[in-house]
Amino acid sequence: MSYVAMEGLFMPWSASDADGHTKKADTPAKKKRWAETANAARAKAIKDGKSEKEADASAIRIANAAIGESVQETLQEYASSAGLTISVNRELGVISGVKILGLESKNKRSYLPECAARAMPLYENAAVFVDHQRKGESRSYRDRAGYLSGISAKPDGLYADLHLNPRHPIAEQLFWDAENAPANVGFSHNVEATTSRSRDGKTIVEAINAVHSVDLVAVPATTRGLFESEELPEDPDQRELCEHGLSAVSDARHILMGQDSVETKKARLSEVLATWQAELSGTTKKTEKPAMEWKDITKESLAENRKDLVEILTGTDETSKLTTEIKTLKESVAAKDAAIKEANDRLAAIEAERAKQAKTLAIAEELKSAKLDVSDKIAVSEAFMDSLNAAPDEAARKRLIEDRVAVTKSRQVVPGTPPFAPIGGDAGGPGNTKEETRARLR
């Protein structure tokens, strides 16, 4: 027989000892669970004053019974921090040292110490919600209050630090209750567990397999302290009645402790009472609110209840602000584009004028070099000047000027001859009229 140390006592059984006491421990997991259950039951029996022989016999019976009756079930268990010093840090939003799991509960459940120790990692960073999840409803994001960390095991259960958003609607209420009236609130875990029944009818929780959440709940009937251990009745109808009543009380308390106006609190409390009344009368249909009329809508009510609509109507919401900013930027860009186009047009006009002046000067120099007198309107006619200005480049102008020089020389006469007398023929001969000479020079 092997011995293992547990809570200051020597436990005599290991998994290999299960074969000598029951045939039901036919897997390694069951053998391990048999030893854990037997050792835990023996330790408790000795603490209760039984002799070692009596404790051994009782432990073996409990372990044998547990092996064949293990079941998987969902548990909601309250844990009490009565008598403990709860530390509150408002700035960081931390309530330190709360108890999240007790090894013994009022509903005759007993959590094995090994079970609690193995479950510690499952509680680390577990989500904390306000109130239990109602049947058929999904969790709301606004109901998530915080998370747990710093899980530690003590002889009577598990402890943790609650990290709470300091700006959560219930934060200040919870801080105040933890310091001044801890009996007003409670903690309850929602877990999947492996359980079995002992011969005296007590439920033995052998393993916690999953932690869904740890919920903040109101337990107004208790005066034992923060997170009091109270189990709801087993009867389904009684349990449903308790859940509805406690939920209504919790909702009402949250409303009363909130920062809304008195009128808003009254309206919300009326809704809670109407819902509870409908549940008490056996119907799930809530009392409908009277239809709101246009005259009931005021600037103040909109500002208090629909700030988003007020912002949209006044153009102060983010979308309107961005739209206005984009419009302003577009107008600024358009104005800049127009200014740039105007400047470019002016620059183009100046460049064109400069090019025109440069060409005029170049033509004048070219005519001077060719010894063509610009004052001679026959040799340098307006049509000839137009053709020079229209020429694509200097080479083209040069060809035009050379042609003009040749034509001009062909009309030169000896001194004393009339300006338009025939050259090389009779006065009446072809090609020697004044008009024909002008035509050649055009």
Secondary structure, DSSP 8 states (H G I E B T S, - for coil): ---EEETTEEE---GGGGGGT-SS--SHHHHHHHHHHHHHHHHHHHHTT--HHHHHHHHHHHHHHHHHS-EEEEEEEEE--TT---EEETTTTEEEEEEEEESB-TTSEEE-HHHHHHHHHHHTT-EEEES---TT----GGGEEEEEEEEEEETTEEEEEEEE-TTSTTHHHHHHHHHH-GGG-EEEEEEEEEEEE-TTS-EEEEEEEEEEEEEEE--TT--S-TT------SSHHHHHHHHHHHHHHHHHHHHHHSSS-HHHHHHHHHHHHHHHHHHHTT-----------GGG--HHHHHHH-HHHHHHHHT-SHHHHHHHHHHHHHHHHHHHHHHHHHHHHHHHHHHHHHHHHHHHHHHHHHHHHTT--TT-TTTT-HHHHHHHHH-SSHHHHHHHHHHHHHHHHHT---TTS-TTS-SSS-TTSTT-SHHHHHHHH-
